[in-house]
């Protein structure tokens, strides 16, 4: 795997040292450790990630400022990744709202809209991306003769409004600029959106099931696949493990499994690379 999101379940006593508890929970699956079987290697780097995207948890009403909530680690370059209002990367299960499957994504889409309009009120209007593309295609020298379009995209992105928006985590990483096959590049969907705020939120709220892998309290890494699931135990050779894995009652749809855990269980979204 190149990258996977796993929801880690930690005991209540981990609240005082979440990072230490994550280190302990992940250790049996470290692919760079010489002490682990190769077939149990699930990750080589990891970051708490989900709160700043549309893949985090919705926070239960009244707990938005609870210090027990967990938020994303900074980006590799140190840039903060704040959570949209009402969204987080984890915390005690009782502080998280599982009542609406796509509530976190809905709140993230709302933050995306609100950020664009707040920045538009303080920055000069931006020239549309299509204008840059037309200029680049019609004038080979327009951007220093860059036939690969990097300079053109850079010039577009350097506009104060565009830069402020795309550099902020609330843009949800949907402002990646580039050509895809024979199609023209597309701006972030909020830019130039002609509908209302409510229509935007409805259109860009993710309706995908939140099917993350799950690392259970008792050391099972449950890998979710399109047509099933595989389980790897932290304490056994995968091919020789004699234990029955704790298969969730409802799968796919890991949120239903997580919602039934004890209220003091700490849940954390973690993005792993391997």
C-alpha positions as CSV (number, residue, x, y, z in Angstrom):
1,X,0.0,0.0,0.0
2,X,1.2,3.6,-0.6
3,X,-1.1,5.2,1.9
4,X,-4.0,4.3,4.2
5,X,-6.0,5.9,6.9
6,X,-6.5,3.9,10.0
7,X,-8.7,4.7,13.0
8,X,-6.8,3.8,16.1
9,X,-8.7,2.8,19.2
10,X,-6.9,3.6,22.5
11,X,-7.9,2.9,26.1
12,X,-9.1,5.8,28.3
13,X,-5.8,6.0,30.2
14,X,-4.1,7.0,27.0
15,X,-5.6,10.5,27.3
16,X,-2.6,11.8,29.2
17,X,-0.1,10.7,26.5
18,X,-1.9,10.1,23.1
19,X,1.4,10.1,21.1
20,X,3.0,7.6,23.5
21,X,-0.1,5.4,23.2
22,X,0.0,5.6,19.4
23,X,3.7,4.7,19.4
24,X,3.0,1.6,21.5
25,X,-0.1,0.6,19.4
26,X,1.7,1.0,16.1
27,X,5.0,-0.6,17.1
28,X,4.1,-4.2,16.2
29,X,3.2,-3.1,12.6
30,X,6.3,-1.0,11.9
31,X,7.7,-2.2,8.6
32,X,11.1,-0.7,9.3
33,X,11.5,-2.6,12.6
34,X,13.8,-5.6,12.4
35,X,11.8,-7.3,15.1
36,X,8.5,-7.6,13.1
37,X,7.5,-10.1,10.5
38,X,7.6,-8.6,7.0
39,X,4.0,-9.6,6.4
40,X,2.9,-7.6,9.5
41,X,4.5,-4.4,8.2
42,X,1.7,-1.9,7.7
43,X,3.4,1.4,7.9
44,X,6.8,3.2,7.8
45,X,5.6,6.8,8.6
46,X,2.5,8.2,10.1
47,X,0.7,11.4,11.0
48,X,-2.5,12.3,12.8
49,X,-4.6,13.4,9.9
50,X,-8.3,13.7,9.2
51,X,-9.6,16.7,11.1
52,X,-8.4,19.2,8.5
53,X,-9.9,17.1,5.7
54,X,-13.4,15.8,5.0
55,X,-12.4,12.5,6.6
56,X,-12.4,13.5,10.2
57,X,-15.0,13.1,13.0
58,X,-17.9,15.4,13.7
59,X,-17.8,16.9,17.2
60,X,-20.9,16.5,19.4
61,X,-22.7,19.8,20.0
62,X,-21.4,21.6,23.1
63,X,-18.0,20.0,22.9
64,X,-16.4,22.0,20.1
65,X,-13.8,23.6,22.5
66,X,-13.2,20.5,24.6
67,X,-9.4,20.2,25.2
68,X,-9.6,16.4,25.0
69,X,-10.3,16.6,21.3
70,X,-7.4,15.7,19.0
71,X,-6.5,17.6,15.9
72,X,-4.1,17.1,12.9
73,X,-0.4,17.1,13.2
74,X,1.2,20.0,11.2
75,X,2.2,19.3,7.6
76,X,5.7,18.1,6.9
77,X,6.9,21.7,6.3
78,X,5.4,22.7,9.7
79,X,2.3,24.4,8.3
80,X,-0.6,24.1,10.8
81,X,-3.6,22.0,9.8
82,X,-6.5,23.3,11.8
83,X,-9.8,21.5,11.9
84,X,-12.9,23.2,10.5
85,X,-15.5,24.2,13.1
86,X,-17.1,21.2,14.6
87,X,-14.6,18.7,13.1
88,X,-11.6,16.9,14.7
89,X,-9.2,14.1,14.2
90,X,-10.2,12.2,17.3
91,X,-10.9,12.2,21.0
92,X,-13.0,10.3,23.5
93,X,-15.8,8.5,21.6
94,X,-18.5,10.2,23.7
95,X,-17.4,13.6,22.4
96,X,-17.9,12.5,18.7
97,X,-21.2,12.7,16.8
98,X,-22.0,9.5,14.9
99,X,-25.7,10.4,14.4
100,X,-25.2,11.6,10.8
101,X,-22.8,9.6,8.5
102,X,-21.6,12.6,6.6
103,X,-21.8,15.4,9.1
104,X,-18.0,15.9,9.3
105,X,-17.8,16.2,5.5
106,X,-20.7,18.6,5.5
107,X,-19.0,20.9,8.1
108,X,-15.7,20.7,6.1
109,X,-17.5,21.8,2.9
110,X,-19.1,24.7,4.8
111,X,-15.7,25.8,6.0
112,X,-14.4,25.6,2.5
113,X,-17.2,27.9,1.3
114,X,-16.9,30.3,4.2
115,X,-13.1,30.7,3.8
116,X,-13.3,31.5,0.1
117,X,-15.9,34.2,0.7
118,X,-14.1,35.7,3.7
119,X,-10.9,35.9,1.7
120,X,-12.6,37.3,-1.3
121,X,-13.7,40.3,0.8
122,X,-10.2,41.3,1.7
123,X,-8.1,40.4,-1.4
124,X,-8.3,41.7,-5.0
125,X,-10.4,39.5,-7.4
126,X,-8.3,36.8,-9.1
127,X,-7.9,36.2,-12.8
128,X,-9.6,32.9,-13.7
129,X,-7.4,29.9,-14.4
130,X,-8.9,29.6,-17.9
131,X,-7.4,33.0,-18.8
132,X,-3.9,31.8,-17.8
133,X,-4.3,28.6,-19.8
134,X,-5.5,30.4,-22.9
135,X,-2.5,32.8,-22.6
136,X,-0.1,30.0,-22.2
137,X,-1.4,28.2,-25.2
138,X,-1.6,31.2,-27.5
139,X,1.7,32.9,-26.5
140,X,4.7,30.5,-26.1
141,X,6.7,33.3,-24.4
142,X,4.0,34.4,-22.0
143,X,5.5,32.5,-19.1
144,X,9.1,32.4,-20.1
145,X,8.7,29.8,-22.7
146,X,7.8,27.1,-20.2
147,X,6.4,24.3,-22.3
148,X,5.6,22.2,-19.3
149,X,3.1,24.8,-17.9
150,X,4.8,24.9,-14.4
151,X,5.4,28.7,-14.6
152,X,1.8,29.3,-15.8
153,X,0.3,27.4,-12.8
154,X,2.7,29.1,-10.5
155,X,1.7,32.6,-11.8
156,X,-2.0,31.7,-11.3
157,X,-1.4,30.4,-7.8
158,X,0.7,33.4,-6.8
159,X,-2.4,35.7,-7.0
160,X,-3.0,36.8,-3.3
161,X,-6.6,35.5,-3.2
162,X,-5.7,32.1,-4.8
163,X,-2.6,31.6,-2.7
164,X,-4.3,32.5,0.6
165,X,-7.1,30.0,-0.2
166,X,-5.2,27.1,-1.6
167,X,-2.5,27.3,1.1
168,X,-5.2,26.9,3.8
169,X,-6.2,23.5,4.9
170,X,-9.9,24.4,4.6
171,X,-9.5,24.2,0.9
172,X,-9.5,20.4,1.5
173,X,-6.6,19.7,-1.0
174,X,-8.9,20.1,-4.0
175,X,-6.9,22.9,-5.5
176,X,-4.2,20.8,-7.1
177,X,-3.3,22.3,-10.4
178,X,-2.3,20.3,-13.5
179,X,-3.5,18.8,-16.7
180,X,-5.2,15.4,-16.5
181,X,-5.1,13.6,-19.8
182,X,-6.6,15.7,-22.6
183,X,-8.9,17.7,-20.3
184,X,-8.3,21.3,-19.1
185,X,-7.3,21.8,-15.5
186,X,-10.1,22.8,-13.2
187,X,-10.1,25.4,-10.5
188,X,-11.2,24.6,-7.0
189,X,-15.0,24.0,-7.2
190,X,-15.8,26.9,-4.9
191,X,-14.1,29.4,-7.3
192,X,-16.8,30.8,-9.5
193,X,-19.5,28.6,-8.0
194,X,-22.8,30.1,-9.1
195,X,-25.1,28.4,-6.6
196,X,-25.9,29.2,-3.0
197,X,-23.9,28.2,0.1
198,X,-26.5,25.5,0.9
199,X,-26.3,24.1,-2.7
200,X,-22.5,24.1,-2.5
201,X,-22.4,22.2,0.8
202,X,-25.0,19.7,-0.5
203,X,-23.1,19.1,-3.7
204,X,-19.6,18.8,-2.2
205,X,-20.4,16.9,0.9
206,X,-18.8,13.5,0.5
207,X,-21.3,10.6,0.5
208,X,-18.7,7.9,0.5
209,X,-18.8,5.5,3.4
210,X,-16.1,6.3,5.9
211,X,-14.4,3.0,5.6
212,X,-11.0,3.4,7.3
213,X,-8.9,0.6,8.5
214,X,-9.3,0.1,12.3
215,X,-6.6,-0.8,14.9
216,X,-8.6,-2.3,17.8
217,X,-7.9,-2.0,21.5
218,X,-6.7,-5.6,21.6
219,X,-4.2,-5.2,18.7
220,X,-6.0,-6.3,15.6
221,X,-5.4,-4.2,12.4
222,X,-8.5,-4.7,10.4
223,X,-7.8,-3.9,6.7
224,X,-10.9,-2.9,4.7
225,X,-11.2,-4.0,1.1
226,X,-13.9,-3.4,-1.4
227,X,-15.2,-7.0,-1.1
228,X,-14.2,-7.9,2.5
229,X,-11.7,-7.5,5.2
230,X,-8.4,-8.9,6.4
231,X,-7.2,-8.9,9.9
232,X,-3.6,-8.8,11.2
233,X,-2.8,-9.5,14.8
234,X,-0.1,-7.5,16.6
235,X,1.2,-10.4,18.6
236,X,1.4,-13.2,16.1
237,X,3.0,-14.3,12.9
238,X,0.2,-13.6,10.4
239,X,0.3,-17.0,8.8
240,X,0.5,-18.8,12.1
241,X,-2.0,-16.7,14.2
242,X,-4.4,-19.1,16.1
243,X,-6.8,-16.4,17.2
244,X,-10.1,-15.4,15.8
245,X,-10.3,-11.8,14.7
246,X,-13.0,-9.6,16.2
247,X,-15.0,-9.0,13.1
248,X,-17.3,-6.0,13.4
249,X,-21.0,-6.6,13.2
250,X,-21.4,-4.1,10.4
251,X,-18.7,-3.9,7.7
252,X,-18.1,-2.0,5.4
253,X,-19.1,1.1,7.3
254,X,-16.5,1.2,10.1
255,X,-18.3,4.2,11.8
256,X,-21.1,1.9,13.0
257,X,-18.4,-0.3,14.7
258,X,-16.7,2.7,16.3
259,X,-20.0,4.3,17.5
260,X,-20.6,1.2,19.7
261,X,-17.3,1.4,21.6
262,X,-17.3,2.6,25.2
263,X,-17.6,6.3,25.6
264,X,-14.2,6.8,27.1
265,X,-12.4,4.9,24.2
266,X,-10.1,7.4,22.5
267,X,-10.3,7.3,18.7
268,X,-7.7,8.8,16.4
269,X,-7.5,9.1,12.6
270,X,-4.0,8.4,11.5
271,X,-2.7,8.5,7.9
272,X,0.1,5.9,7.3
273,X,2.5,5.5,4.5
274,X,4.2,2.2,3.6
